Amino acid sequence: SFAELAVEAEDFYLTQNRLIWRAFQRLYRAKKAIDYLTVQDNLSIDGSLVQAGGPDYLIQLVNETISSLHVQDYAVIVRDRAERRRMVRIASEMATRAYDLDSDLDAAQGHWVEQIFTTRRRGQGACHI
């Protein structure tokens, strides 16, 4: 089912795709069909159709999507890329902080370790540590 995909809007890199995914989630919760017309209508009602790329972008997605048959595989890719972006963000923060001679590295290390474990747990579900 849709809920089993474990993909959040924030997992998408593009804002347009985040907004479209939120529309999918709203439609799913309302037990409505998820298709071009319902998504476009939902985005229009929400006031985010233009920011989501408009009808042309939705049509492009429909035309470029090969099949929903492999949606689980696509979800794994989306989650993996999101986790990688989060790890890059953490590493960038670590590098910036490490060069800041006025920062407290001891306090920062605990924060980074927690962020890394949280990122890994989110990407894999619960994990043994």
C-alpha positions as CSV (number, residue, x, y, z in Angstrom):
1,S,0.0,0.0,0.0
2,F,0.9,3.6,-0.3
3,A,1.7,4.0,3.4
4,E,4.2,1.1,3.3
5,L,6.4,3.1,0.9
6,A,7.8,5.0,4.0
7,V,8.6,8.0,1.8
8,E,8.1,11.5,3.1
9,A,7.7,14.7,1.1
10,E,11.1,15.9,2.4
11,D,12.8,12.9,0.8
12,F,12.3,14.5,-2.6
13,Y,15.0,16.8,-3.8
14,L,12.8,19.1,-6.0
15,T,10.2,21.3,-4.3
16,Q,7.7,20.4,-7.1
17,N,8.0,16.7,-6.3
18,R,7.6,17.4,-2.5
19,L,4.3,19.3,-3.2
20,I,3.1,16.6,-5.5
21,W,3.9,13.9,-2.9
22,R,2.0,15.9,-0.3
23,A,-1.0,15.9,-2.6
24,F,-0.6,12.1,-3.0
25,Q,-0.6,11.8,0.8
26,R,-3.7,14.0,1.2
27,L,-5.6,12.0,-1.5
28,Y,-4.5,8.7,0.0
29,R,-5.7,9.7,3.5
30,A,-9.0,10.9,2.0
31,K,-9.3,7.5,0.2
32,K,-9.5,9.2,-3.2
33,A,-7.9,8.0,-6.5
34,I,-4.5,9.3,-7.2
35,D,-4.3,10.3,-10.8
36,Y,-3.5,13.3,-13.0
37,L,-6.9,15.0,-12.5
38,T,-7.2,14.4,-8.7
39,V,-3.6,15.5,-8.1
40,Q,-4.1,18.7,-10.2
41,D,-7.3,19.5,-8.4
42,N,-5.8,18.9,-5.0
43,L,-2.9,21.1,-5.8
44,S,-5.2,23.8,-7.1
45,I,-7.4,23.7,-4.0
46,D,-4.2,23.8,-1.9
47,G,-3.0,26.8,-3.9
48,S,0.3,25.1,-4.8
49,L,-0.4,24.0,-8.4
50,V,1.9,26.7,-9.9
51,Q,4.7,26.1,-7.4
52,A,4.4,22.3,-8.1
53,G,5.2,23.0,-11.8
54,G,1.7,23.4,-13.1
55,P,-0.3,21.1,-15.3
56,D,2.5,20.8,-17.8
57,Y,4.9,19.4,-15.2
58,L,2.2,16.9,-14.0
59,I,1.7,15.7,-17.6
60,Q,5.4,15.4,-18.0
61,L,5.6,13.2,-14.9
62,V,2.7,11.0,-16.1
63,N,4.3,10.6,-19.5
64,E,7.8,9.8,-18.1
65,T,6.6,7.4,-15.4
66,I,7.1,3.9,-16.9
67,S,4.9,2.0,-14.5
68,S,3.6,2.0,-11.0
69,L,4.4,-1.7,-10.9
70,H,7.8,-1.1,-9.4
71,V,6.8,1.7,-7.0
72,Q,8.5,-0.1,-4.1
73,D,11.8,0.0,-6.0
74,Y,11.4,3.7,-6.8
75,A,10.6,4.4,-3.1
76,V,13.9,2.7,-2.1
77,I,15.8,4.9,-4.6
78,V,14.1,8.1,-3.2
79,R,14.8,7.2,0.4
80,D,18.4,6.3,-0.5
81,R,19.1,9.6,-2.2
82,A,17.4,11.5,0.6
83,E,19.6,9.7,3.2
84,R,22.7,10.5,1.1
85,R,21.7,14.2,0.9
86,R,21.2,14.3,4.7
87,M,24.6,12.7,5.3
88,V,26.3,15.3,3.0
89,R,24.5,18.1,4.9
90,I,25.8,16.6,8.2
91,A,29.3,16.3,6.8
92,S,29.2,19.8,5.5
93,E,28.1,21.1,9.0
94,M,30.9,19.1,10.6
95,A,33.6,20.6,8.2
96,T,32.3,24.1,8.8
97,R,32.3,23.6,12.6
98,A,35.7,22.0,12.6
99,Y,37.3,25.0,10.9
100,D,35.6,27.4,13.4
101,L,38.3,27.7,16.1
102,D,35.7,29.2,18.5
103,S,33.3,26.2,18.4
104,D,33.0,23.6,21.1
105,L,33.9,20.4,19.2
106,D,33.1,18.1,22.2
107,A,29.5,19.3,22.3
108,A,29.3,19.2,18.5
109,Q,30.5,15.6,18.2
110,G,27.6,14.3,20.3
111,H,25.2,16.2,18.1
112,W,26.7,14.9,14.9
113,V,26.7,11.3,16.1
114,E,23.0,11.6,17.0
115,Q,22.2,13.1,13.6
116,I,24.0,10.3,11.8
117,F,22.3,7.6,13.8
118,T,18.9,9.3,13.3
119,T,19.5,9.6,9.6
120,R,20.5,5.9,9.3
121,R,17.5,4.7,11.4
122,R,15.1,6.8,9.4
123,G,16.5,5.3,6.2
124,Q,16.3,1.7,7.4
125,G,13.6,1.7,9.9
126,A,14.5,0.7,13.5
127,C,18.0,-0.8,13.7
128,H,20.0,-2.4,16.5
129,I,22.7,-0.2,18.0
